[in-house]
Amino acid sequence: MVGARKTQKIDVRIVASSNRDLRGLVTKDAFREDLFFRLNVVSVTIPPLRDRNDDITLLIPHFTAKFADDLGRPAPHFSHFCTCCVPLWTSIALILRIIRYNHYNQCHVSHNNHPRG
């Protein structure tokens, strides 16, 4: 307890993440080496979403359902064409903006909206 006069043992697990190369920052003296080695007990490297195109098509229904629930509206339908084109966009922020815009305007995205289709 903070401010206590007696030391108390605790068992703590810390999960930390970063989008930076902490090992590289340690070599540049931009990150504390002792802290890096304390945090780097188990390291898991997850490739960026732009390198996992198949995951994007799984995330679209998840976020669509979440935003629909948050807004109290029915979930829109994204055509197969639309979800196949999404991996060409490398920004999850853009995908989320499109889904939010779709919910806000209550429009449905389908292959018929494509200029060629």
DAWO-V34503 format. One line per field, one symbol per residue. ss: DSSP state (a for helix, b for strand, c for the rest). phi: phi as a letter, one per 20 degrees, with the letter a starting at -180 (. if undefined). psi: psi as a letter, one per 40 degrees, with the letter a starting at -180 (. if undefined). A space follows every 10 residues. Layout:
# DAWO-V34503
ss = ???
phi = ???
psi = ???
This chain:
# DAWO-V34503
ss = cccccccccc cccccccccc caaaaaaccc ccaaaaaaac ccccccccaa acaaaaaaaa aaaaaaaaaa accccccbca aaaaaacccc caaaaaaaaa aaaaacccbc aaacccc
phi = .fnfedfcfc dcdddcbbed effffffeld bffffgffee fcdcddffgf ecgffffefg ffffffffff emcfffddfg gfffeggfee dfffffffff ffffelddeb ffefged
psi = hheiehhhhi hihhhiiiei gddddddefe hhdddddddf dhhhhhiide egdddddddd dddddddddd efiihihhid ddddddedhe hddddddddd ddddefihhi eeehde.
